[in-house]
Amino acid sequence: MGKTLIRILAVLAVLALLWLLVPSATPLAIGEEAYPVYAPVTLEAQQVAPIDYQAATPYAPDPNAFLPDKGGYMDPSISVRVEYTRAYDTTIQLTWVQIADASQLRAELTKPYPSKATARGDVLSKRVQAVVAINDDNFTHRKEGFIARNGQVLRTNYSELYDTLIIDDKGDLHIIQSPTEEEINAFSGKMIQALSFGPGLVINGEKAEMNLAKEYTPHKETQRIALCQMDTLSYLIVATEGPENKGSTGLTMEEFQQLCFDLGVKQAFNLDGGSSSTVVLNHKKINSLSTGKIRAIGGILYFVTATPAEGSAE
């Protein structure tokens, strides 16, 4: 009896050792290496004529340039690639965008400020002939913040409550945390867009010490969306599902920051999330569709083509 018990214990010990030594098929946490990798492309039209921010966008997307299965878009002046991954028990949509000129990144409000009117993102996208569009900072529903759109200053209610994202004439993203009036006015570049929300998640390749204003719902697991910059005229839109989506739990702000950092972005700025989180491709919303919700929003940031469709008249 004693020898039998010893043999059983020995077998159990060997099995326990094997369990520790053999790698599990399911990793404990998704790592940086598991995410889709930033893969820049060389656009055929490396230089295009800038588009006047106060003029209508001159070219509609080429219907033949959209990739199958809502996978993106490719023409000589813009590349869009849509991919998916999983993190924090949530489906993540990654939309990589490259443009030939900074003026291809633009903004549109539902109606001129100070109107608080809203419209669906697909409606706004079609109005401005966008290739891809995302929701903005929903600034019309807050009084605070310095706001500019397409080179025109709309509001100067300086506030340290929210972070500011400035997009300059080179298409570069600049994040100022809890900015003072002096910090905004000290910006030395040419400002095209200025958004007031956030928080800034990644600044110059480093995780920011985040401003966690209550409106950000920092500890809630929810849908989130961020505009990120990878390199010159190269961007990443990160959109997560939320608990309303089957199979997803949503991310806290800390988890969202870590996700953006692990994706290797240089700058990342959180935008209005929850059901306002909107990614539109080919004038159709493509993110978090399983909820059936398409919320009207106050405005969009969007990317356009700078070349006419093949065979069309200029």
C-alpha positions in Angstrom: 0.0 0.0 0.0 2.8 2.4 0.9 4.7 1.7 -2.3 1.6 2.2 -4.4 1.0 5.6 -2.8 4.6 6.6 -3.4 4.3 5.6 -7.1 1.0 7.7 -7.4 2.6 10.7 -5.8 5.7 10.3 -8.1 3.4 10.3 -11.2 1.5 13.3 -10.0 4.8 15.2 -9.4 6.0 14.4 -12.9 2.7 15.6 -14.4 2.9 18.8 -12.4 6.4 19.4 -13.6 5.4 18.8 -17.2 2.5 21.3 -16.8 4.9 23.9 -15.7 7.5 23.3 -18.4 5.2 22.9 -21.5 4.0 26.3 -22.8 0.3 26.8 -22.7 -1.6 27.2 -26.0 -3.3 30.3 -24.6 -1.0 33.1 -23.6 -1.6 34.8 -20.3 -1.7 38.2 -21.9 -1.5 39.4 -25.5 1.9 40.9 -26.1 3.2 43.6 -28.4 4.5 41.0 -30.9 1.0 39.6 -31.3 -0.5 42.8 -32.7 -0.6 43.7 -36.4 2.6 45.5 -37.3 2.9 49.0 -38.7 3.9 48.5 -42.4 4.3 51.8 -44.2 3.7 51.9 -48.0 5.2 54.1 -50.7 2.5 56.1 -52.4 2.7 56.6 -56.1 1.9 60.3 -55.8 4.5 61.3 -53.3 3.7 65.0 -54.0 0.2 66.4 -54.7 -1.3 69.9 -54.9 -2.5 71.0 -51.4 -6.2 71.2 -51.0 -7.6 74.6 -49.8 -9.1 73.9 -46.3 -11.9 76.4 -47.0 -12.8 74.8 -50.4 -14.8 71.6 -51.1 -12.8 68.5 -51.5 -12.2 68.2 -55.2 -12.2 64.4 -55.8 -14.5 61.6 -54.8 -12.9 58.3 -53.8 -12.5 55.8 -56.7 -15.1 53.1 -56.2 -12.7 50.6 -57.6 -10.0 51.5 -55.1 -11.8 50.1 -52.1 -10.5 46.8 -51.0 -12.7 43.7 -50.6 -14.5 43.0 -47.3 -14.1 46.5 -46.0 -10.4 46.0 -45.9 -9.3 49.5 -46.9 -8.6 51.7 -49.9 -5.6 52.4 -52.1 -5.0 55.0 -54.8 -1.8 57.0 -55.7 -2.4 59.6 -52.9 -3.9 57.7 -49.9 -3.6 54.2 -48.4 -6.1 52.8 -45.9 -5.7 49.3 -44.3 -8.2 47.9 -41.8 -7.1 45.0 -39.5 -8.4 43.4 -36.4 -6.9 42.0 -33.2 -7.9 41.0 -29.7 -6.7 42.6 -26.4 -8.2 42.7 -22.9 -11.0 40.3 -24.0 -12.1 42.8 -26.6 -12.0 43.0 -30.4 -9.9 45.9 -31.6 -10.1 47.6 -35.0 -6.9 49.1 -36.4 -7.1 51.5 -39.4 -3.8 52.5 -40.8 -3.8 55.6 -43.0 -1.1 57.2 -45.1 -1.6 60.4 -47.2 0.6 62.3 -49.6 -0.2 65.8 -48.3 -1.2 67.2 -44.9 -4.3 68.9 -46.4 -5.9 65.5 -47.0 -6.6 65.3 -43.2 -9.5 67.6 -42.7 -12.5 68.4 -40.4 -16.2 68.9 -40.9 -18.9 70.0 -38.5 -22.6 69.0 -38.9 -23.5 72.7 -39.0 -21.3 75.8 -38.5 -20.3 76.6 -34.9 -22.0 77.4 -32.5 -24.7 75.1 -33.7 -25.0 71.9 -31.6 -26.6 70.0 -34.5 -25.6 66.3 -35.0 -25.7 63.9 -37.9 -24.6 60.4 -38.6 -21.0 60.0 -39.5 -21.8 58.3 -42.8 -23.9 61.3 -43.8 -21.1 63.7 -43.0 -18.6 61.4 -44.8 -20.6 61.4 -48.0 -21.0 65.2 -47.8 -17.3 65.8 -47.9 -16.3 62.8 -50.2 -14.2 61.2 -47.5 -12.3 58.0 -48.0 -12.3 57.3 -44.2 -13.7 59.4 -41.4 -13.9 59.3 -37.6 -15.8 61.2 -34.9 -14.2 64.2 -33.4 -14.1 65.6 -29.8 -17.8 66.5 -29.6 -16.7 69.9 -28.4 -20.1 71.7 -29.0 -21.5 69.9 -25.9 -18.9 71.5 -23.6 -18.1 75.1 -23.0 -14.4 74.6 -22.2 -11.5 74.5 -24.6 -9.6 76.1 -27.4 -11.1 75.0 -30.7 -10.0 75.4 -34.3 -11.2 73.7 -37.5 -9.6 73.9 -40.9 -7.3 76.8 -40.0 -10.0 78.9 -38.4 -10.2 79.5 -34.6 -13.8 78.9 -33.4 -13.5 79.2 -29.6 -11.0 80.6 -27.2 -12.4 79.5 -23.8 -9.0 78.4 -22.5 -9.3 75.6 -19.9 -7.0 73.2 -18.1 -9.8 70.7 -17.6 -9.2 68.8 -20.9 -6.2 68.1 -23.0 -5.7 69.8 -26.4 -4.7 68.1 -29.7 -3.2 70.4 -32.3 -2.8 69.2 -35.9 -0.4 71.5 -37.8 0.0 72.3 -41.5 2.5 69.4 -41.8 -0.1 67.0 -40.5 1.8 66.4 -37.3 -0.1 65.8 -34.0 0.9 67.8 -30.9 -0.7 67.1 -27.5 -0.7 69.7 -24.8 -1.9 68.4 -21.4 -4.2 70.6 -19.3 -3.1 73.6 -21.4 -3.0 77.1 -20.2 -3.7 80.1 -22.4 0.0 80.8 -22.5 0.9 77.3 -23.6 -1.7 77.4 -26.5 -0.5 80.8 -27.6 3.1 79.7 -27.4 2.6 77.0 -30.1 5.1 78.0 -32.8 3.7 76.0 -35.8 0.8 76.8 -38.1 -2.3 75.4 -36.4 -4.9 73.7 -38.7 -7.1 71.8 -36.2 -7.4 72.1 -32.4 -9.4 69.7 -30.4 -10.3 69.8 -26.7 -10.9 66.5 -25.0 -8.4 63.6 -24.6 -6.7 62.6 -22.5 -3.4 62.4 -24.3 -2.4 58.8 -24.1 1.1 58.6 -25.8 3.3 61.7 -26.3 6.5 61.5 -28.2 6.5 57.7 -28.0 6.1 57.6 -24.2 3.1 56.8 -22.0 1.7 60.1 -20.7 0.8 60.8 -17.1 -2.9 61.0 -17.9 -5.3 63.6 -17.0 -8.3 61.5 -15.8 -11.2 64.0 -16.0 -14.5 62.5 -14.9 -16.0 62.8 -18.4 -13.4 60.4 -19.7 -15.0 57.6 -17.6 -11.4 56.4 -17.0 -12.3 53.3 -15.0 -15.2 52.1 -17.1 -14.8 49.3 -19.6 -16.3 50.8 -22.7 -15.8 51.5 -26.4 -12.9 53.8 -27.0 -11.3 55.5 -30.1 -8.0 57.3 -30.6 -6.3 59.2 -33.4 -2.6 58.3 -33.4 0.4 59.3 -35.5 3.0 56.7 -36.5 5.3 58.9 -38.6 5.2 61.7 -41.1 1.7 61.7 -42.8 1.1 58.3 -41.4 -1.6 57.6 -38.8 -3.5 54.9 -37.0 -7.1 54.9 -35.8 -7.6 52.6 -32.8 -11.2 51.7 -32.1 -12.3 49.1 -29.5 -15.6 47.3 -29.0 -17.4 47.6 -25.7 -19.5 45.4 -23.4 -22.5 46.0 -25.7 -20.7 43.9 -28.3 -20.9 40.1 -28.0 -17.5 38.7 -26.9 -16.0 42.0 -25.9 -15.7 43.7 -22.5 -14.4 47.1 -23.5 -11.3 48.8 -22.1 -10.5 51.2 -19.2 -8.5 54.3 -20.1 -5.4 52.7 -18.6 -5.8 49.6 -20.7 -6.4 51.8 -23.8 -3.3 53.8 -23.2 -1.3 50.5 -22.8 -2.7 49.2 -26.1 -1.8 52.3 -28.0 1.7 52.3 -26.5 2.2 48.6 -27.4 1.2 49.4 -31.0 4.3 51.6 -31.2 2.5 54.9 -31.9 4.4 58.3 -31.5 1.3 60.3 -30.5 -2.1 59.0 -29.3 -5.1 61.2 -28.4 -8.4 59.8 -27.1 -11.6 61.1 -28.7 -15.2 60.9 -27.7 -15.9 57.2 -27.1 -18.8 55.0 -26.1 -21.5 54.8 -28.8 -20.1 58.0 -30.4 -17.1 56.0 -31.5 -17.3 56.1 -35.2 -15.2 54.8 -38.1 -16.6 55.3 -41.6 -15.2 53.7 -44.7 -16.8 54.2 -48.1 -19.6 56.1 -46.4 -20.5 53.2 -44.1 -19.9 52.8 -40.4 -17.6 49.8 -40.0 -16.8 49.6 -36.3 -18.7 48.0 -33.4 -21.6 47.0 -35.7 -23.1 44.2 -33.6 -24.9 46.7 -31.3 -27.0 48.1 -34.1 -26.4 51.6 -32.7 -25.3 54.5 -35.0 -25.2 57.6 -32.9 -25.4 61.0 -34.5 -22.3 63.1 -33.9 -21.3 66.8 -34.0 -18.4 66.5 -36.5 -15.8 64.3 -38.0 -12.1 64.2 -38.8 -11.6 62.7 -42.2 -9.1 61.8 -44.9 -9.6 62.4 -48.7 -7.9 61.4 -51.9 -5.9 64.1 -53.7 -6.0 62.4 -57.1 -8.9 61.9 -59.5 -10.3 58.4 -60.1 -8.8 56.7 -63.1 -10.7 57.6 -66.3 -12.5 60.6 -64.7 -12.2 64.2 -65.9 -10.2 66.5 -63.6 
